[in-house]
């Protein structure tokens, strides 16, 4: 039994060397036609990285020829299957532009959008790929409204939009924690106007009120009255939108502080005016 296993192992190694030798021979000395046939064979065997090398080598020779449509599609799929999503998005885009009448046009358009989706990084990083993915998915839905991929595309859009909302929310919250309260208020407003119906609305209104509270309480005297009144308005908006919020008890207490501070300020102002 052990001898059989050793024999099989040796046979596999020999086959691997033979295959590797054949690949190098075709890559370096094979005709363009032989390279095309071997690249296609590797693609069908799911040996995508080797297939890509051969496809890249023969592409100039097949440019403008009927085989080029198939080559471009296989190149895009090979990058997709090796998780090189930025490249697969590029090549699927190129395929869609070059072959608008292809039977694979809808599939390529979706895989382009899906490649951008898979290339989208975590929310804390630059979101260029996320925005490109959203554009690609929205374009796909517009062009192929009857596609069976529409539910999946809508699901991806929802996930990507949430990621952008979260990034926007975390940036605004960072302004709050670094005590840049004016920038925080503006950033929370931008979040809620850019993403109507955002799932972060309650937290955004809560932190916006906290920022306005601290801005008002700690403000210089000439701006204090206006900012205290503004903070009280922000609280009313928060309470109106989320009357059952878990933050309400805390914000009600803070609002009372604002009102006391405002009343004291107005009383002082009356006394000063009477002098």
C-alpha positions in Angstrom: 0.0 0.0 0.0 2.8 2.3 0.9 4.6 1.6 -2.4 1.4 2.4 -4.3 1.2 5.8 -2.5 4.8 6.6 -3.3 4.3 5.6 -7.0 1.2 7.9 -7.2 3.1 10.7 -5.6 6.0 10.3 -8.1 3.6 10.1 -10.9 1.9 13.4 -9.9 5.3 15.1 -9.6 6.3 13.9 -13.0 3.0 15.0 -14.5 3.4 18.4 -12.9 6.9 18.8 -14.3 5.7 17.7 -17.7 2.8 20.2 -17.6 5.1 23.0 -16.5 7.6 22.1 -19.2 4.8 22.1 -21.8 3.6 25.5 -20.6 7.0 27.1 -20.7 7.6 25.6 -24.2 4.3 27.1 -25.5 4.8 30.4 -23.7 8.3 30.9 -25.1 8.4 29.2 -28.4 4.8 28.3 -29.4 3.0 29.8 -32.3 0.3 32.4 -31.6 -2.4 29.9 -32.5 -0.8 27.3 -30.2 -0.6 29.8 -27.4 -4.3 30.7 -27.9 -5.3 27.1 -27.8 -3.2 26.3 -24.7 -4.4 29.5 -22.9 -8.0 28.4 -23.6 -7.2 24.9 -22.3 -5.7 26.4 -19.1 -8.7 28.6 -18.6 -11.1 25.7 -18.9 -8.9 23.8 -16.4 -9.2 26.8 -14.0 -5.5 27.5 -14.1 -6.3 31.2 -14.4 -2.9 32.8 -13.5 -1.1 30.9 -16.2 -3.9 31.5 -18.7 -3.6 35.3 -18.0 0.1 35.3 -19.0 -0.6 33.6 -22.3 -3.7 35.8 -23.1 -1.6 38.9 -22.4 1.0 37.7 -24.8 -1.3 36.9 -27.7 -3.7 39.9 -27.3 -1.8 42.2 -29.7 -1.9 39.5 -32.4 -5.7 39.0 -32.1 -6.7 42.6 -31.8 -9.5 43.3 -34.3 -10.1 39.6 -35.0 -13.2 37.5 -34.1 -11.3 35.5 -31.4 -10.7 38.8 -29.5 -14.2 38.9 -28.0 -13.7 35.5 -26.4 -10.1 36.4 -25.2 -11.3 39.6 -23.5 -14.1 37.8 -21.7 -11.7 35.0 -20.5 -9.1 37.6 -19.4 -11.8 39.4 -17.3 -13.1 36.1 -15.9 -9.6 34.9 -15.0 -8.9 38.1 -13.0 -12.3 37.8 -11.4 -11.6 34.1 -10.4 -8.2 35.0 -9.0 -9.8 37.8 -6.9 -8.0 40.6 -8.7 -11.3 42.6 -8.6 -10.0 46.0 -9.7 -8.5 44.4 -12.8 -11.6 42.2 -13.5 -13.8 45.4 -13.2 -11.5 47.1 -15.7 -11.6 44.2 -18.2 -15.3 43.6 -17.9 -15.9 47.3 -18.5 -13.7 47.1 -21.5 -15.6 44.1 -22.8 -19.0 45.8 -22.4 -17.7 48.8 -24.3 -16.1 46.8 -27.1 -18.8 44.2 -27.6 -22.2 45.8 -27.0 -23.9 43.1 -29.1 -22.3 40.1 -27.4 -24.6 37.4 -25.9 -22.5 37.8 -22.7 -23.1 41.6 -22.4 -25.5 41.5 -19.5 -23.4 39.0 -17.6 -20.3 41.1 -18.1 -22.0 44.2 -17.0 -23.1 42.6 -13.8 -19.7 41.0 -13.1 -18.1 44.4 -13.7 -20.4 45.9 -11.0 -19.8 42.9 -8.7 -16.1 43.3 -9.1 -16.3 46.9 -8.0 -18.4 45.8 -5.1 -15.9 43.1 -4.0 -13.0 45.7 -4.4 -14.8 48.1 -2.0 -12.7 48.3 1.2 -13.8 48.7 4.9 -15.6 52.0 5.6 -12.5 53.6 7.3 -10.5 53.5 4.1 -10.8 55.6 0.9 -14.2 54.9 -0.7 -13.4 55.5 -4.4 -14.2 51.8 -5.3 -17.4 51.9 -3.2 -18.6 54.9 -5.2 -17.7 53.3 -8.5 -19.5 50.1 -7.4 -22.6 52.1 -6.7 -22.5 53.8 -10.1 -21.9 50.5 -11.9 -24.8 48.8 -10.0 -27.2 51.6 -10.6 -26.3 51.6 -14.3 -26.8 47.9 -14.5 -30.3 48.2 -12.9 -31.1 51.0 -15.4 -30.0 49.0 -18.4 -31.3 45.6 -17.4 -34.5 46.2 -15.3 -35.8 42.7 -16.1 -32.5 40.9 -15.1 -32.7 38.1 -12.5 -29.7 39.8 -10.9 -31.7 42.9 -9.8 -32.5 41.7 -6.3 -28.8 40.9 -5.8 -27.8 44.3 -7.2 -30.2 46.1 -4.9 -28.8 44.2 -1.9 -25.2 45.3 -2.9 -26.4 48.9 -3.2 -27.9 48.8 0.2 -24.7 47.4 1.8 -22.5 49.9 0.0 -24.7 52.9 0.9 -24.6 51.8 4.5 -20.8 51.8 4.3 -20.7 55.4 3.0 -23.2 56.5 5.7 -21.1 54.9 8.4 -17.9 56.6 7.1 -19.7 59.9 7.1 -21.1 59.3 10.6 -17.7 58.4 12.0 -16.1 61.5 10.5 -18.7 63.7 12.1 -18.3 61.9 15.4 -14.6 62.3 15.2 -15.1 66.1 15.0 -17.3 65.9 18.1 -14.7 63.9 20.1 -11.9 66.4 19.1 -14.2 69.2 20.3 -14.6 70.8 16.9 -18.2 71.3 17.6 -19.1 73.6 14.7 -17.5 71.2 12.2 -19.4 68.3 13.9 -22.7 70.0 13.6 -22.1 70.7 9.9 -20.9 67.1 9.3 -24.0 65.6 11.0 -26.2 67.8 8.9 -24.4 66.7 5.7 -24.9 63.1 6.7 -28.6 63.5 7.1 -29.1 65.5 3.9 -26.8 63.3 1.8 -28.5 60.1 3.0 -32.2 60.7 3.6 -33.6 58.0 5.8 -30.2 57.0 7.1 -30.2 54.4 9.9 -27.7 56.7 11.7 -30.3 59.5 12.0 -31.1 59.0 15.7 -27.4 58.9 16.7 -26.6 61.8 14.4 -29.3 64.0 15.9 -28.2 63.0 19.4 -24.5 63.9 18.8 -25.5 67.0 17.0 -27.4 68.1 20.1 -24.5 67.2 22.3 -22.2 69.3 20.1 -24.6 72.3 20.1 -25.0 71.9 23.9 -21.2 72.1 24.5 -20.8 74.9 22.0 -23.6 76.9 23.7 -22.5 76.3 27.3 -18.9 77.1 26.6 -19.5 80.0 24.2 -18.2 83.5 24.5 -20.8 85.9 25.9 -21.6 87.8 22.6 -22.5 84.5 20.9 -23.9 82.6 23.9 -27.6 83.6 23.7 -27.9 82.6 20.1 -26.1 79.3 20.5 -28.1 78.3 23.6 -31.4 79.0 21.8 -30.1 77.0 18.8 -29.2 74.0 21.1 -32.7 74.0 22.6 -34.1 73.9 19.0 -31.9 71.0 18.2 -33.2 69.2 21.2 -36.8 69.8 20.2 -36.0 68.3 16.8 -34.4 65.3 18.3 -37.3 64.7 20.7 -39.9 65.2 17.9 -38.2 62.6 15.7 -37.4 60.1 18.4 -39.8 60.5 21.3 -38.9 57.0 22.7 -35.2 57.3 22.3 -33.0 55.8 25.0 -31.0 59.1 24.9 -34.0 61.2 25.9 -33.6 61.2 29.6 -30.0 62.4 29.2 -30.9 65.1 26.7 -33.9 66.4 28.7 -31.5 67.0 31.6 -29.1 68.8 29.4 -31.9 70.9 27.9 -32.9 72.0 31.4 -29.3 73.1 31.9 -29.5 75.1 28.7 -32.7 76.8 29.8 -31.3 77.7 33.2 -28.2 79.1 31.5 -30.3 81.1 29.0 -32.5 82.5 31.8 -29.5 83.6 33.8 -28.0 85.2 30.8 -31.3 87.0 29.9 -31.7 88.2 33.5 -28.1 89.5 33.5 -28.8 91.2 30.2 -32.0 92.9 31.7 -30.1 94.1 34.7 -27.3 95.5 32.5 -29.8 97.3 30.2 -31.5 98.8 33.2 -28.3 100.5 34.5 
